[in-house]
Amino acid sequence: MKVFPFQHKHPTSGQTTISEGIDIRLWVATMCVQGIAPHALELYATPPEIATAAFELADALLVIYEGKQDE
């Protein structure tokens, strides 16, 4: 699933660029990193550990979110 699709029309050429947006899993993981990183660094977590934790949280959030959509 994608979020934040957009169209951009170049001001001088008039050419339109269309983007599907960013993958929702990547976007949620990025938001998680913003919350995790300042605290994880205090605990001496490595960047790969922070990234892994962010994607694990993103996956958990998306499972719950997708379950709510079925109701």
TIDREN-418964 format. One line per 3 residues: number of its first residue (from 1); their letters; for each residue x, y, z of N, C-alpha, C. Coordinates in steps of 0.1 Angstrom, whole numbers, plus 5000, padded with zeros to 4 digits. Layout:
N
NUM) A) X:Y:Z:X:Y:Z:X:Y:Z | ... .
//
This chain:
71
1) MKV) 5008:4988:5000:5000:5000:5000:5009:5012:5000 | 5005:5022:4993:5013:5035:4991:5006:5046:4998 | 5013:5056:5003:5008:5068:5009:5014:5080:5002 .
4) FPF) 5008:5092:5002:5013:5104:4997:5016:5104:4982 | 5006:5100:4974:5009:5101:4960:5008:5116:4956 | 5015:5119:4945:5014:5133:4940:5017:5134:4925 .
7) QHK) 5012:5146:4920:5015:5150:4907:5022:5163:4907 | 5032:5165:4899:5039:5177:4898:5040:5182:4884 | 5036:5194:4881:5037:5200:4868:5048:5210:4868 .
10) HPT) 5058:5207:4859:5070:5216:4858:5065:5230:4853 | 5070:5240:4860:5065:5254:4857:5069:5259:4843 | 5080:5255:4838:5084:5260:4825:5081:5250:4813 .
13) SGQ) 5083:5237:4815:5081:5228:4804:5067:5223:4804 | 5060:5224:4815:5046:5219:4815:5045:5204:4816 | 5057:5197:4817:5057:5182:4818:5052:5178:4832 .
16) TTI) 5043:5168:4832:5037:5164:4845:5044:5151:4849 | 5048:5151:4862:5054:5139:4868:5044:5133:4878 | 5042:5120:4878:5033:5114:4887:5041:5104:4895 .
19) SEG) 5039:5104:4909:5045:5094:4918:5035:5087:4925 | 5036:5074:4927:5027:5066:4935:5028:5069:4950 | 5039:5075:4954:5041:5078:4968:5051:5068:4974 .
22) IDI) 5051:5068:4988:5060:5060:4995:5053:5048:5001 | 5060:5037:5002:5054:5025:5008:5050:5028:5022 | 5038:5024:5026:5033:5027:5040:5041:5021:5051 .
25) RLW) 5047:5009:5048:5055:5002:5058:5068:5011:5061 | 5074:5016:5050:5086:5024:5051:5083:5037:5058 | 5071:5043:5055:5067:5056:5061:5065:5054:5077 .
28) VAT) 5058:5043:5080:5055:5040:5095:5069:5037:5102 | 5077:5030:5096:5090:5027:5102:5099:5039:5104 | 5098:5048:5094:5105:5061:5095:5100:5069:5107 .
31) MCV) 5087:5069:5109:5081:5076:5120:5085:5070:5133 | 5086:5057:5133:5091:5050:5145:5105:5053:5149 | 5113:5054:5139:5127:5058:5141:5128:5071:5148 .
34) QGI) 5120:5081:5144:5121:5094:5150:5118:5093:5165 | 5110:5084:5169:5107:5082:5183:5117:5074:5191 | 5122:5064:5184:5132:5054:5190:5146:5060:5191 .
37) APH) 5151:5066:5181:5165:5069:5180:5170:5077:5191 | 5164:5088:5196:5170:5095:5207:5172:5087:5219 | 5163:5077:5222:5164:5069:5234:5173:5057:5232 .
40) ALE) 5172:5052:5220:5180:5040:5217:5195:5043:5217 | 5199:5055:5213:5213:5059:5213:5218:5060:5227 | 5209:5064:5236:5213:5065:5251:5216:5051:5256 .
43) LYA) 5210:5041:5250:5211:5027:5255:5222:5019:5246 | 5229:5027:5238:5240:5022:5230:5235:5011:5220 | 5223:5014:5214:5218:5005:5203:5225:5009:5190 .
46) TPP) 5228:5000:5182:5234:5003:5169:5223:5007:5159 | 5227:5014:5149:5218:5018:5138:5210:5006:5132 | 5217:4995:5130:5209:4983:5125:5198:4978:5135 .
49) EIA) 5202:4979:5148:5192:4975:5158:5180:4984:5158 | 5183:4997:5157:5172:5007:5157:5163:5005:5144 | 5169:5003:5133:5161:5000:5121:5153:4988:5122 .
52) TAA) 5159:4977:5127:5151:4965:5129:5139:4967:5138 | 5142:4974:5149:5131:4977:5159:5120:4985:5152 | 5124:4995:5144:5114:5003:5138:5105:4995:5128 .
55) FEL) 5111:4986:5120:5103:4978:5111:5094:4968:5119 | 5099:4963:5130:5091:4954:5138:5079:4962:5143 | 5081:4974:5148:5070:4982:5153:5060:4986:5141 .
58) ADA) 5066:4989:5130:5057:4992:5118:5049:4981:5114 | 5055:4969:5114:5047:4957:5111:5036:4954:5121 | 5039:4956:5133:5028:4954:5144:5017:4964:5142 .
61) LLV) 5021:4977:5140:5011:4987:5138:5002:4984:5126 | 5008:4980:5115:5000:4978:5103:4991:4965:5104 | 4995:4955:5112:4987:4944:5114:4974:4948:5122 .
64) IYE) 4976:4956:5132:4965:4961:5140:4956:4971:5131 | 4962:4979:5123:4955:4989:5115:4947:4981:5104 | 4953:4971:5098:4946:4964:5088:4934:4955:5093 .
67) GKQ) 4936:4951:5106:4925:4944:5113:4913:4953:5115 | 4916:4965:5119:4905:4975:5122:4898:4978:5109 | 4904:4978:5097:4898:4981:5085:4888:4971:5081 .
70) DE) 4889:4958:5086:4880:4947:5083:4867:4948:5090 | 4867:4956:5101:4855:4957:5109:4844:4965:5103 .
//
